[in-house]
């Protein structure tokens, strides 16, 4: 009997030491995060569903607009939402009113040339409406099946047409291949960036006049030493059969208010989200406990398996960015350092869940998420009190209001004592305020040894400055006392011998 009890206790200890792995549908709660040991932790909801809209519930000029059909893109400008209803070959313009109601104010199915001729959209995939001063109000549309990008004025008149780069430019794209633009963005200088289906050299770039300028932002291809060795010793026939190492293909892009470009990809072996500067270099900060890859652990169930697949990204006014996972219909919010703030959502046909995520955008701190599954839907999320406090604390810290952010982080901890980033926020605030000893304790509790080392370095320097007199005194004693003692001993010896 004693042996059996010992065996059960040992088994319980071993099972308890294994890491917790999330199921295919994640934790049972709606919102969660991960701690420093990669264990999923339940948290209060940071966002709540405020509206769930189906196309058949919307009306235009007194009639239902009908169900969405595979909507592919969403773009927010001011209080207007542009929805690319790809399957219906149309673009909806919706107004979000102050009373939080939606109103369809226009439906576009064509653009107009200068001579008055109309050109219809065929499976449009992406839209960008400029808020930059030099091109404010102008519109770009990725008209996929027409194999073109349309540049329109605010009245939907055609200003320019970007076709296959081989037609009016020099590119590595074969002229016999299709030009299938899907997602687009324009920077403050008028440069157009196009994510194109089947192009793995990065984003296609066009200048402000519509001329093809090259490719931008292709991730470097890394080939292992072993692969290089086998390719070196292989025969030409064997090398021809080896898989090629080529750059990855992006699946979406988003330009933030600072002019940097976020890109997402579902390719293996590279970061699923990056932030590119004007030179195409990835400048995304990854100082979190884990890379910004979505779920850390995943299982298999309900025909869902594998890691998160980011399909779109948006950035909030305080530079928090939120990525949309198509694989499990989840949203992941990260701060500027790459720390996961909260994740929510999941696969399903109810409010706040998604079956085939396609696009996300933000209006201030309000989120709009587009789902192409089933009949298509648009979901609006608003911050809860908990989410508002987190965003306020991060915003205050970035503006240098460290004492104020300290107070707000404490309010966050009163709601959720398991939120590790709140402890780190307090530690960073204390570090900025020069309270290094307290900052060290918070960093140590959260296993942030890099910042603990920084705080310790500052604390050590201050301590040395304040206590240098003790070292000087000790050094003086060591330099003066021994010679004096030796002299006294010598004198006493001479007196005794005399």
Secondary structure, 3 states (H helix, E strand, C coil): CHHHHHHHHHHHHHHHHCCCCCCCCCCCCCEEEECCCCCEEECCCCEEEEEEEEHHHCEECCEECCCCCCCCEEEEECCEEEEEEHHHCEEEEEEECCCCCEEEEEEECEEECCCCCEEECCCEEEEEECCCHHHCCCEEEEEHHHCEEEEECCCCEEEEEECCHHHHCCCCCCCCCCCCEEEEEECCCCCEEEEECCCCCEEEEECCCCCEEEEEECCCCCCCHHHHHHHHHCCHHHHHHCCCCCCCCEEEEEECCCCCEEEEECCCCCCCEEEECCCCCECCCCCCCCCCCCCCCCCCECCECCCCCEEEEEECCCCCEEEEECCCCEEEEECCCCCEEEEEECECCCCCCECCEEEEEEECCEEEEEECCCCCEEEEEEECHHHHHHHHHHHHHHCCCHHHHHHHHHHHHHHCCCCHHHHHHHHHHHHHCCCHHHHHHHHHHCCCHHHHHHHHHHHHHHHHHHCHHHHHHHHHHHHHHHHHHHHHHHHHHHHHHC
